[in-house]
Amino acid sequence: MMKMLTIKIKDNKALKLIKDLEDLNMIQVVNSDIKESEAKLSSLLVGSISNEQAHNMQLELKQMRREWERDTY
């Protein structure tokens, strides 16, 4: 009984293992189009938060940095 799977390769080591399994005639790679993500993470996240949220986060970050740098002893 043959089953078809679609997998997402997260590490090049896994790709080598798949090729080894194919060499051992245990699996057959049907679609070998290897697509590497060319998109930067920043471009994937554009628009995920509003400008207002980003501004508020920047203000909070500045406040946290000021608190971290103050003398506490």
mmCIF file of the N, C-alpha and C atoms, coordinates in Angstrom:
data_MODEL
# 
_entry.id   MODEL 
# 
loop_
_atom_site.group_PDB 
_atom_site.id 
_atom_site.type_symbol 
_atom_site.label_atom_id 
_atom_site.label_alt_id 
_atom_site.label_comp_id 
_atom_site.label_asym_id 
_atom_site.label_entity_id 
_atom_site.label_seq_id 
_atom_site.pdbx_PDB_ins_code 
_atom_site.Cartn_x 
_atom_site.Cartn_y 
_atom_site.Cartn_z 
_atom_site.occupancy 
_atom_site.B_iso_or_equiv 
_atom_site.pdbx_formal_charge 
_atom_site.auth_seq_id 
_atom_site.auth_comp_id 
_atom_site.auth_asym_id 
_atom_site.auth_atom_id 
_atom_site.pdbx_PDB_model_num 
ATOM 1   N N  . MET A 1 1  ? 0.845  -1.174 0.000  1.00 0.00 ? 1  MET A N  1 
ATOM 2   C CA . MET A 1 1  ? 0.000  0.000  0.000  1.00 0.00 ? 1  MET A CA 1 
ATOM 3   C C  . MET A 1 1  ? 0.894  1.241  0.000  1.00 0.00 ? 1  MET A C  1 
ATOM 4   N N  . MET A 1 2  ? 0.695  2.106  -0.970 1.00 0.00 ? 2  MET A N  1 
ATOM 5   C CA . MET A 1 2  ? 1.488  3.327  -1.076 1.00 0.00 ? 2  MET A CA 1 
ATOM 6   C C  . MET A 1 2  ? 0.672  4.510  -0.570 1.00 0.00 ? 2  MET A C  1 
ATOM 7   N N  . LYS A 1 3  ? 1.332  5.389  0.164  1.00 0.00 ? 3  LYS A N  1 
ATOM 8   C CA . LYS A 1 3  ? 0.691  6.597  0.670  1.00 0.00 ? 3  LYS A CA 1 
ATOM 9   C C  . LYS A 1 3  ? 1.480  7.798  0.195  1.00 0.00 ? 3  LYS A C  1 
ATOM 10  N N  . MET A 1 4  ? 0.770  8.875  -0.095 1.00 0.00 ? 4  MET A N  1 
ATOM 11  C CA . MET A 1 4  ? 1.407  10.114 -0.535 1.00 0.00 ? 4  MET A CA 1 
ATOM 12  C C  . MET A 1 4  ? 1.437  11.088 0.637  1.00 0.00 ? 4  MET A C  1 
ATOM 13  N N  . LEU A 1 5  ? 2.582  11.720 0.834  1.00 0.00 ? 5  LEU A N  1 
ATOM 14  C CA . LEU A 1 5  ? 2.742  12.712 1.887  1.00 0.00 ? 5  LEU A CA 1 
ATOM 15  C C  . LEU A 1 5  ? 3.337  13.979 1.301  1.00 0.00 ? 5  LEU A C  1 
ATOM 16  N N  . THR A 1 6  ? 2.963  15.085 1.866  1.00 0.00 ? 6  THR A N  1 
ATOM 17  C CA . THR A 1 6  ? 3.599  16.351 1.547  1.00 0.00 ? 6  THR A CA 1 
ATOM 18  C C  . THR A 1 6  ? 4.305  16.789 2.820  1.00 0.00 ? 6  THR A C  1 
ATOM 19  N N  . ILE A 1 7  ? 5.586  17.088 2.711  1.00 0.00 ? 7  ILE A N  1 
ATOM 20  C CA . ILE A 1 7  ? 6.342  17.465 3.900  1.00 0.00 ? 7  ILE A CA 1 
ATOM 21  C C  . ILE A 1 7  ? 7.038  18.803 3.682  1.00 0.00 ? 7  ILE A C  1 
ATOM 22  N N  . LYS A 1 8  ? 7.323  19.452 4.780  1.00 0.00 ? 8  LYS A N  1 
ATOM 23  C CA . LYS A 1 8  ? 8.060  20.705 4.743  1.00 0.00 ? 8  LYS A CA 1 
ATOM 24  C C  . LYS A 1 8  ? 9.421  20.448 5.389  1.00 0.00 ? 8  LYS A C  1 
ATOM 25  N N  . ILE A 1 9  ? 10.485 20.678 4.655  1.00 0.00 ? 9  ILE A N  1 
ATOM 26  C CA . ILE A 1 9  ? 11.840 20.446 5.149  1.00 0.00 ? 9  ILE A CA 1 
ATOM 27  C C  . ILE A 1 9  ? 12.263 21.641 5.982  1.00 0.00 ? 9  ILE A C  1 
ATOM 28  N N  . LYS A 1 10 ? 12.620 21.394 7.229  1.00 0.00 ? 10 LYS A N  1 
ATOM 29  C CA . LYS A 1 10 ? 13.046 22.471 8.110  1.00 0.00 ? 10 LYS A CA 1 
ATOM 30  C C  . LYS A 1 10 ? 14.566 22.527 8.254  1.00 0.00 ? 10 LYS A C  1 
ATOM 31  N N  . ASP A 1 11 ? 15.243 21.501 7.835  1.00 0.00 ? 11 ASP A N  1 
ATOM 32  C CA . ASP A 1 11 ? 16.689 21.436 8.015  1.00 0.00 ? 11 ASP A CA 1 
ATOM 33  C C  . ASP A 1 11 ? 17.288 20.664 6.838  1.00 0.00 ? 11 ASP A C  1 
ATOM 34  N N  . ASN A 1 12 ? 18.433 21.108 6.366  1.00 0.00 ? 12 ASN A N  1 
ATOM 35  C CA . ASN A 1 12 ? 19.081 20.423 5.241  1.00 0.00 ? 12 ASN A CA 1 
ATOM 36  C C  . ASN A 1 12 ? 19.470 18.993 5.577  1.00 0.00 ? 12 ASN A C  1 
ATOM 37  N N  . LYS A 1 13 ? 19.644 18.691 6.869  1.00 0.00 ? 13 LYS A N  1 
ATOM 38  C CA . LYS A 1 13 ? 19.956 17.315 7.263  1.00 0.00 ? 13 LYS A CA 1 
ATOM 39  C C  . LYS A 1 13 ? 18.792 16.396 6.904  1.00 0.00 ? 13 LYS A C  1 
ATOM 40  N N  . ALA A 1 14 ? 17.577 16.902 7.060  1.00 0.00 ? 14 ALA A N  1 
ATOM 41  C CA . ALA A 1 14 ? 16.398 16.106 6.722  1.00 0.00 ? 14 ALA A CA 1 
ATOM 42  C C  . ALA A 1 14 ? 16.353 15.824 5.227  1.00 0.00 ? 14 ALA A C  1 
ATOM 43  N N  . LEU A 1 15 ? 16.754 16.795 4.427  1.00 0.00 ? 15 LEU A N  1 
ATOM 44  C CA . LEU A 1 15 ? 16.773 16.600 2.976  1.00 0.00 ? 15 LEU A CA 1 
ATOM 45  C C  . LEU A 1 15 ? 17.750 15.495 2.603  1.00 0.00 ? 15 LEU A C  1 
ATOM 46  N N  . LYS A 1 16 ? 18.892 15.461 3.265  1.00 0.00 ? 16 LYS A N  1 
ATOM 47  C CA . LYS A 1 16 ? 19.870 14.395 3.009  1.00 0.00 ? 16 LYS A CA 1 
ATOM 48  C C  . LYS A 1 16 ? 19.292 13.036 3.392  1.00 0.00 ? 16 LYS A C  1 
ATOM 49  N N  . LEU A 1 17 ? 18.594 12.976 4.524  1.00 0.00 ? 17 LEU A N  1 
ATOM 50  C CA . LEU A 1 17 ? 17.975 11.712 4.932  1.00 0.00 ? 17 LEU A CA 1 
ATOM 51  C C  . LEU A 1 17 ? 16.955 11.236 3.905  1.00 0.00 ? 17 LEU A C  1 
ATOM 52  N N  . ILE A 1 18 ? 16.187 12.162 3.378  1.00 0.00 ? 18 ILE A N  1 
ATOM 53  C CA . ILE A 1 18 ? 15.192 11.803 2.362  1.00 0.00 ? 18 ILE A CA 1 
ATOM 54  C C  . ILE A 1 18 ? 15.886 11.260 1.117  1.00 0.00 ? 18 ILE A C  1 
ATOM 55  N N  . LYS A 1 19 ? 16.959 11.901 0.704  1.00 0.00 ? 19 LYS A N  1 
ATOM 56  C CA . LYS A 1 19 ? 17.706 11.417 -0.459 1.00 0.00 ? 19 LYS A CA 1 
ATOM 57  C C  . LYS A 1 19 ? 18.285 10.039 -0.192 1.00 0.00 ? 19 LYS A C  1 
ATOM 58  N N  . ASP A 1 20 ? 18.757 9.805  1.049  1.00 0.00 ? 20 ASP A N  1 
ATOM 59  C CA . ASP A 1 20 ? 19.284 8.482  1.400  1.00 0.00 ? 20 ASP A CA 1 
ATOM 60  C C  . ASP A 1 20 ? 18.193 7.415  1.339  1.00 0.00 ? 20 ASP A C  1 
ATOM 61  N N  . LEU A 1 21 ? 17.004 7.749  1.828  1.00 0.00 ? 21 LEU A N  1 
ATOM 62  C CA . LEU A 1 21 ? 15.884 6.806  1.755  1.00 0.00 ? 21 LEU A CA 1 
ATOM 63  C C  . LEU A 1 21 ? 15.506 6.503  0.311  1.00 0.00 ? 21 LEU A C  1 
ATOM 64  N N  . GLU A 1 22 ? 15.601 7.517  -0.526 1.00 0.00 ? 22 GLU A N  1 
ATOM 65  C CA . GLU A 1 22 ? 15.310 7.306  -1.946 1.00 0.00 ? 22 GLU A CA 1 
ATOM 66  C C  . GLU A 1 22 ? 16.371 6.402  -2.572 1.00 0.00 ? 22 GLU A C  1 
ATOM 67  N N  . ASP A 1 23 ? 17.629 6.607  -2.199 1.00 0.00 ? 23 ASP A N  1 
ATOM 68  C CA . ASP A 1 23 ? 18.716 5.749  -2.707 1.00 0.00 ? 23 ASP A CA 1 
ATOM 69  C C  . ASP A 1 23 ? 18.546 4.290  -2.271 1.00 0.00 ? 23 ASP A C  1 
ATOM 70  N N  . LEU A 1 24 ? 17.982 4.091  -1.094 1.00 0.00 ? 24 LEU A N  1 
ATOM 71  C CA . LEU A 1 24 ? 17.736 2.736  -0.595 1.00 0.00 ? 24 LEU A CA 1 
ATOM 72  C C  . LEU A 1 24 ? 16.463 2.135  -1.181 1.00 0.00 ? 24 LEU A C  1 
ATOM 73  N N  . ASN A 1 25 ? 15.811 2.877  -2.068 1.00 0.00 ? 25 ASN A N  1 
ATOM 74  C CA . ASN A 1 25 ? 14.579 2.440  -2.731 1.00 0.00 ? 25 ASN A CA 1 
ATOM 75  C C  . ASN A 1 25 ? 13.445 2.202  -1.730 1.00 0.00 ? 25 ASN A C  1 
ATOM 76  N N  . MET A 1 26 ? 13.464 2.982  -0.639 1.00 0.00 ? 26 MET A N  1 
ATOM 77  C CA . MET A 1 26 ? 12.405 2.874  0.359  1.00 0.00 ? 26 MET A CA 1 
ATOM 78  C C  . MET A 1 26 ? 11.292 3.886  0.083  1.00 0.00 ? 26 MET A C  1 
ATOM 79  N N  . ILE A 1 27 ? 11.661 4.993  -0.545 1.00 0.00 ? 27 ILE A N  1 
ATOM 80  C CA . ILE A 1 27 ? 10.679 6.014  -0.905 1.00 0.00 ? 27 ILE A CA 1 
ATOM 81  C C  . ILE A 1 27 ? 10.971 6.489  -2.317 1.00 0.00 ? 27 ILE A C  1 
ATOM 82  N N  . GLN A 1 28 ? 10.015 7.185  -2.890 1.00 0.00 ? 28 GLN A N  1 
ATOM 83  C CA . GLN A 1 28 ? 10.194 7.809  -4.193 1.00 0.00 ? 28 GLN A CA 1 
ATOM 84  C C  . GLN A 1 28 ? 9.793  9.268  -4.059 1.00 0.00 ? 28 GLN A C  1 
ATOM 85  N N  . VAL A 1 29 ? 10.700 10.145 -4.407 1.00 0.00 ? 29 VAL A N  1 
ATOM 86  C CA . VAL A 1 29 ? 10.395 11.566 -4.380 1.00 0.00 ? 29 VAL A CA 1 
ATOM 87  C C  . VAL A 1 29 ? 9.687  11.893 -5.685 1.00 0.00 ? 29 VAL A C  1 
ATOM 88  N N  . VAL A 1 30 ? 8.430  12.297 -5.578 1.00 0.00 ? 30 VAL A N  1 
ATOM 89  C CA . VAL A 1 30 ? 7.597  12.536 -6.750 1.00 0.00 ? 30 VAL A CA 1 
ATOM 90  C C  . VAL A 1 30 ? 7.822  13.947 -7.285 1.00 0.00 ? 30 VAL A C  1 
ATOM 91  N N  . ASN A 1 31 ? 7.833  14.923 -6.396 1.00 0.00 ? 31 ASN A N  1 
ATOM 92  C CA . ASN A 1 31 ? 8.011  16.314 -6.802 1.00 0.00 ? 31 ASN A CA 1 
ATOM 93  C C  . ASN A 1 31 ? 9.265  16.834 -6.115 1.00 0.00 ? 31 ASN A C  1 
ATOM 94  N N  . SER A 1 32 ? 10.300 17.042 -6.867 1.00 0.00 ? 32 SER A N  1 
ATOM 95  C CA . SER A 1 32 ? 11.566 17.441 -6.262 1.00 0.00 ? 32 SER A CA 1 
ATOM 96  C C  . SER A 1 32 ? 11.858 18.929 -6.448 1.00 0.00 ? 32 SER A C  1 
ATOM 97  N N  . ASP A 1 33 ? 10.802 19.727 -6.642 1.00 0.00 ? 33 ASP A N  1 
ATOM 98  C CA . ASP A 1 33 ? 10.990 21.176 -6.722 1.00 0.00 ? 33 ASP A CA 1 
ATOM 99  C C  . ASP A 1 33 ? 11.371 21.684 -5.342 1.00 0.00 ? 33 ASP A C  1 
ATOM 100 N N  . ILE A 1 34 ? 12.602 22.059 -5.200 1.00 0.00 ? 34 ILE A N  1 
ATOM 101 C CA . ILE A 1 34 ? 13.068 22.565 -3.913 1.00 0.00 ? 34 ILE A CA 1 
ATOM 102 C C  . ILE A 1 34 ? 12.931 24.073 -3.940 1.00 0.00 ? 34 ILE A C  1 
ATOM 103 N N  . LYS A 1 35 ? 12.067 24.565 -3.078 1.00 0.00 ? 35 LYS A N  1 
ATOM 104 C CA . LYS A 1 35 ? 11.829 25.996 -3.001 1.00 0.00 ? 35 LYS A CA 1 
ATOM 105 C C  . LYS A 1 35 ? 12.358 26.498 -1.664 1.00 0.00 ? 35 LYS A C  1 
ATOM 106 N N  . GLU A 1 36 ? 13.234 27.452 -1.729 1.00 0.00 ? 36 GLU A N  1 
ATOM 107 C CA . GLU A 1 36 ? 13.737 28.053 -0.511 1.00 0.00 ? 36 GLU A CA 1 
ATOM 108 C C  . GLU A 1 36 ? 13.082 29.407 -0.350 1.00 0.00 ? 36 GLU A C  1 
ATOM 109 N N  . SER A 1 37 ? 12.699 29.686 0.862  1.00 0.00 ? 37 SER A N  1 
ATOM 110 C CA . SER A 1 37 ? 12.043 30.946 1.143  1.00 0.00 ? 37 SER A CA 1 
ATOM 111 C C  . SER A 1 37 ? 13.020 32.091 0.943  1.00 0.00 ? 37 SER A C  1 
ATOM 112 N N  . GLU A 1 38 ? 12.681 32.986 0.029  1.00 0.00 ? 38 GLU A N  1 
ATOM 113 C CA . GLU A 1 38 ? 13.530 34.137 -0.237 1.00 0.00 ? 38 GLU A CA 1 
ATOM 114 C C  . GLU A 1 38 ? 13.045 35.368 0.519  1.00 0.00 ? 38 GLU A C  1 
ATOM 115 N N  . ALA A 1 39 ? 11.860 35.265 1.079  1.00 0.00 ? 39 ALA A N  1 
ATOM 116 C CA . ALA A 1 39 ? 11.290 36.412 1.776  1.00 0.00 ? 39 ALA A CA 1 
ATOM 117 C C  . ALA A 1 39 ? 11.951 36.574 3.139  1.00 0.00 ? 39 ALA A C  1 
ATOM 118 N N  . LYS A 1 40 ? 12.299 37.810 3.445  1.00 0.00 ? 40 LYS A N  1 
ATOM 119 C CA . LYS A 1 40 ? 12.855 38.096 4.757  1.00 0.00 ? 40 LYS A CA 1 
ATOM 120 C C  . LYS A 1 40 ? 11.730 38.113 5.769  1.00 0.00 ? 40 LYS A C  1 
ATOM 121 N N  . LEU A 1 41 ? 12.063 37.801 6.998  1.00 0.00 ? 41 LEU A N  1 
ATOM 122 C CA . LEU A 1 41 ? 11.063 37.782 8.053  1.00 0.00 ? 41 LEU A CA 1 
ATOM 123 C C  . LEU A 1 41 ? 10.388 39.138 8.179  1.00 0.00 ? 41 LEU A C  1 
ATOM 124 N N  . SER A 1 42 ? 11.160 40.204 8.045  1.00 0.00 ? 42 SER A N  1 
ATOM 125 C CA . SER A 1 42 ? 10.576 41.541 8.173  1.00 0.00 ? 42 SER A CA 1 
ATOM 126 C C  . SER A 1 42 ? 9.506  41.782 7.112  1.00 0.00 ? 42 SER A C  1 
ATOM 127 N N  . SER A 1 43 ? 9.704  41.280 5.910  1.00 0.00 ? 43 SER A N  1 
ATOM 128 C CA . SER A 1 43 ? 8.701  41.483 4.862  1.00 0.00 ? 43 SER A CA 1 
ATOM 129 C C  . SER A 1 43 ? 7.458  40.631 5.112  1.00 0.00 ? 43 SER A C  1 
ATOM 130 N N  . LEU A 1 44 ? 7.618  39.506 5.791  1.00 0.00 ? 44 LEU A N  1 
ATOM 131 C CA . LEU A 1 44 ? 6.468  38.674 6.117  1.00 0.00 ? 44 LEU A CA 1 
ATOM 132 C C  . LEU A 1 44 ? 5.620  39.293 7.223  1.00 0.00 ? 44 LEU A C  1 
ATOM 133 N N  . LEU A 1 45 ? 6.254  40.111 8.070  1.00 0.00 ? 45 LEU A N  1 
ATOM 134 C CA . LEU A 1 45 ? 5.553  40.680 9.212  1.00 0.00 ? 45 LEU A CA 1 
ATOM 135 C C  . LEU A 1 45 ? 5.010  42.082 8.959  1.00 0.00 ? 45 LEU A C  1 
ATOM 136 N N  . VAL A 1 46 ? 5.301  42.654 7.806  1.00 0.00 ? 46 VAL A N  1 
ATOM 137 C CA . VAL A 1 46 ? 4.828  44.002 7.506  1.00 0.00 ? 46 VAL A CA 1 
ATOM 138 C C  . VAL A 1 46 ? 3.308  44.045 7.604  1.00 0.00 ? 46 VAL A C  1 
ATOM 139 N N  . GLY A 1 47 ? 2.809  45.009 8.366  1.00 0.00 ? 47 GLY A N  1 
ATOM 140 C CA . GLY A 1 47 ? 1.375  45.178 8.508  1.00 0.00 ? 47 GLY A CA 1 
ATOM 141 C C  . GLY A 1 47 ? 0.739  44.283 9.551  1.00 0.00 ? 47 GLY A C  1 
ATOM 142 N N  . SER A 1 48 ? 1.528  43.500 10.282 1.00 0.00 ? 48 SER A N  1 
ATOM 143 C CA . SER A 1 48 ? 0.942  42.600 11.275 1.00 0.00 ? 48 SER A CA 1 
ATOM 144 C C  . SER A 1 48 ? 0.456  43.352 12.512 1.00 0.00 ? 48 SER A C  1 
ATOM 145 N N  . ILE A 1 49 ? 1.016  44.547 12.761 1.00 0.00 ? 49 ILE A N  1 
ATOM 146 C CA . ILE A 1 49 ? 0.504  45.401 13.832 1.00 0.00 ? 49 ILE A CA 1 
ATOM 147 C C  . ILE A 1 49 ? 0.299  46.800 13.265 1.00 0.00 ? 49 ILE A C  1 
ATOM 148 N N  . SER A 1 50 ? -0.568 47.537 13.917 1.00 0.00 ? 50 SER A N  1 
ATOM 149 C CA . SER A 1 50 ? -0.862 48.882 13.427 1.00 0.00 ? 50 SER A CA 1 
ATOM 150 C C  . SER A 1 50 ? 0.266  49.834 13.794 1.00 0.00 ? 50 SER A C  1 
ATOM 151 N N  . ASN A 1 51 ? 0.288  51.001 13.128 1.00 0.00 ? 51 ASN A N  1 
ATOM 152 C CA . ASN A 1 51 ? 1.295  52.016 13.442 1.00 0.00 ? 51 ASN A CA 1 
ATOM 153 C C  . ASN A 1 51 ? 1.163  52.476 14.887 1.00 0.00 ? 51 ASN A C  1 
ATOM 154 N N  . GLU A 1 52 ? -0.057 52.567 15.359 1.00 0.00 ? 52 GLU A N  1 
ATOM 155 C CA . GLU A 1 52 ? -0.289 52.993 16.739 1.00 0.00 ? 52 GLU A CA 1 
ATOM 156 C C  . GLU A 1 52 ? 0.290  51.970 17.719 1.00 0.00 ? 52 GLU A C  1 
ATOM 157 N N  . GLN A 1 53 ? 0.065  50.683 17.448 1.00 0.00 ? 53 GLN A N  1 
ATOM 158 C CA . GLN A 1 53 ? 0.623  49.644 18.313 1.00 0.00 ? 53 GLN A CA 1 
ATOM 159 C C  . GLN A 1 53 ? 2.150  49.693 18.295 1.00 0.00 ? 53 GLN A C  1 
ATOM 160 N N  . ALA A 1 54 ? 2.729  49.886 17.124 1.00 0.00 ? 54 ALA A N  1 
ATOM 161 C CA . ALA A 1 54 ? 4.185  49.951 17.002 1.00 0.00 ? 54 ALA A CA 1 
ATOM 162 C C  . ALA A 1 54 ? 4.725  51.143 17.783 1.00 0.00 ? 54 ALA A C  1 
ATOM 163 N N  . HIS A 1 55 ? 4.048  52.274 17.691 1.00 0.00 ? 55 HIS A N  1 
ATOM 164 C CA . HIS A 1 55 ? 4.461  53.468 18.421 1.00 0.00 ? 55 HIS A CA 1 
ATOM 165 C C  . HIS A 1 55 ? 4.405  53.223 19.929 1.00 0.00 ? 55 HIS A C  1 
ATOM 166 N N  . ASN A 1 56 ? 3.312  52.624 20.406 1.00 0.00 ? 56 ASN A N  1 
ATOM 167 C CA . ASN A 1 56 ? 3.173  52.321 21.826 1.00 0.00 ? 56 ASN A CA 1 
ATOM 168 C C  . ASN A 1 56 ? 4.247  51.346 22.305 1.00 0.00 ? 56 ASN A C  1 
ATOM 169 N N  . MET A 1 57 ? 4.572  50.373 21.475 1.00 0.00 ? 57 MET A N  1 
ATOM 170 C CA . MET A 1 57 ? 5.618  49.417 21.837 1.00 0.00 ? 57 MET A CA 1 
ATOM 171 C C  . MET A 1 57 ? 6.975  50.108 21.927 1.00 0.00 ? 57 MET A C  1 
ATOM 172 N N  . GLN A 1 58 ? 7.241  51.033 21.015 1.00 0.00 ? 58 GLN A N  1 
ATOM 173 C CA . GLN A 1 58 ? 8.495  51.787 21.062 1.00 0.00 ? 58 GLN A CA 1 
ATOM 174 C C  . GLN A 1 58 ? 8.592  52.607 22.338 1.00 0.00 ? 58 GLN A C  1 
ATOM 175 N N  . LEU A 1 59 ? 7.488  53.243 22.736 1.00 0.00 ? 59 LEU A N  1 
ATOM 176 C CA . LEU A 1 59 ? 7.476  54.026 23.978 1.00 0.00 ? 59 LEU A CA 1 
ATOM 177 C C  . LEU A 1 59 ? 7.738  53.133 25.189 1.00 0.00 ? 59 LEU A C  1 
ATOM 178 N N  . GLU A 1 60 ? 7.102  51.981 25.231 1.00 0.00 ? 60 GLU A N  1 
ATOM 179 C CA . GLU A 1 60 ? 7.310  51.043 26.332 1.00 0.00 ? 60 GLU A CA 1 
ATOM 180 C C  . GLU A 1 60 ? 8.758  50.567 26.379 1.00 0.00 ? 60 GLU A C  1 
ATOM 181 N N  . LEU A 1 61 ? 9.323  50.297 25.214 1.00 0.00 ? 61 LEU A N  1 
ATOM 182 C CA . LEU A 1 61 ? 10.705 49.845 25.143 1.00 0.00 ? 61 LEU A CA 1 
ATOM 183 C C  . LEU A 1 61 ? 11.660 50.916 25.668 1.00 0.00 ? 61 LEU A C  1 
ATOM 184 N N  . LYS A 1 62 ? 11.440 52.158 25.276 1.00 0.00 ? 62 LYS A N  1 
ATOM 185 C CA . LYS A 1 62 ? 12.274 53.251 25.769 1.00 0.00 ? 62 LYS A CA 1 
ATOM 186 C C  . LYS A 1 62 ? 12.165 53.374 27.282 1.00 0.00 ? 62 LYS A C  1 
ATOM 187 N N  . GLN A 1 63 ? 10.948 53.239 27.818 1.00 0.00 ? 63 GLN A N  1 
ATOM 188 C CA . GLN A 1 63 ? 10.731 53.314 29.266 1.00 0.00 ? 63 GLN A CA 1 
ATOM 189 C C  . GLN A 1 63 ? 11.472 52.177 29.977 1.00 0.00 ? 63 GLN A C  1 
ATOM 190 N N  . MET A 1 64 ? 11.379 50.973 29.435 1.00 0.00 ? 64 MET A N  1 
ATOM 191 C CA . MET A 1 64 ? 12.072 49.828 30.038 1.00 0.00 ? 64 MET A CA 1 
ATOM 192 C C  . MET A 1 64 ? 13.577 50.039 30.037 1.00 0.00 ? 64 MET A C  1 
ATOM 193 N N  . ARG A 1 65 ? 14.111 50.586 28.955 1.00 0.00 ? 65 ARG A N  1 
ATOM 194 C CA . ARG A 1 65 ? 15.551 50.841 28.890 1.00 0.00 ? 65 ARG A CA 1 
ATOM 195 C C  . ARG A 1 65 ? 15.975 51.876 29.924 1.00 0.00 ? 65 ARG A C  1 
ATOM 196 N N  . ARG A 1 66 ? 15.158 52.910 30.106 1.00 0.00 ? 66 ARG A N  1 
ATOM 197 C CA . ARG A 1 66 ? 15.475 53.931 31.118 1.00 0.00 ? 66 ARG A CA 1 
ATOM 198 C C  . ARG A 1 66 ? 15.477 53.308 32.508 1.00 0.00 ? 66 ARG A C  1 
ATOM 199 N N  . GLU A 1 67 ? 14.520 52.437 32.784 1.00 0.00 ? 67 GLU A N  1 
ATOM 200 C CA . GLU A 1 67 ? 14.460 51.778 34.084 1.00 0.00 ? 67 GLU A CA 1 
ATOM 201 C C  . GLU A 1 67 ? 15.651 50.854 34.297 1.00 0.00 ? 67 GLU A C  1 
ATOM 202 N N  . TRP A 1 68 ? 16.089 50.222 33.267 1.00 0.00 ? 68 TRP A N  1 
ATOM 203 C CA . TRP A 1 68 ? 17.215 49.294 33.363 1.00 0.00 ? 68 TRP A CA 1 
ATOM 204 C C  . TRP A 1 68 ? 18.510 50.054 33.652 1.00 0.00 ? 68 TRP A C  1 
ATOM 205 N N  . GLU A 1 69 ? 18.653 51.228 33.067 1.00 0.00 ? 69 GLU A N  1 
ATOM 206 C CA . GLU A 1 69 ? 19.897 51.983 33.187 1.00 0.00 ? 69 GLU A CA 1 
ATOM 207 C C  . GLU A 1 69 ? 19.977 52.808 34.464 1.00 0.00 ? 69 GLU A C  1 
ATOM 208 N N  . ARG A 1 70 ? 18.901 52.981 35.223 1.00 0.00 ? 70 ARG A N  1 
ATOM 209 C CA . ARG A 1 70 ? 18.946 53.807 36.424 1.00 0.00 ? 70 ARG A CA 1 
ATOM 210 C C  . ARG A 1 70 ? 19.713 53.096 37.534 1.00 0.00 ? 70 ARG A C  1 
ATOM 211 N N  . ASP A 1 71 ? 20.261 53.871 38.435 1.00 0.00 ? 71 ASP A N  1 
ATOM 212 C CA . ASP A 1 71 ? 20.979 53.319 39.595 1.00 0.00 ? 71 ASP A CA 1 
ATOM 213 C C  . ASP A 1 71 ? 19.968 52.776 40.591 1.00 0.00 ? 71 ASP A C  1 
ATOM 214 N N  . THR A 1 72 ? 20.138 51.537 40.984 1.00 0.00 ? 72 THR A N  1 
ATOM 215 C CA . THR A 1 72 ? 19.207 50.938 41.938 1.00 0.00 ? 72 THR A CA 1 
ATOM 216 C C  . THR A 1 72 ? 19.873 50.620 43.260 1.00 0.00 ? 72 THR A C  1 
ATOM 217 N N  . TYR A 1 73 ? 21.125 50.983 43.418 1.00 0.00 ? 73 TYR A N  1 
ATOM 218 C CA . TYR A 1 73 ? 21.816 50.694 44.680 1.00 0.00 ? 73 TYR A CA 1 
ATOM 219 C C  . TYR A 1 73 ? 22.184 51.947 45.416 1.00 0.00 ? 73 TYR A C  1 
# 
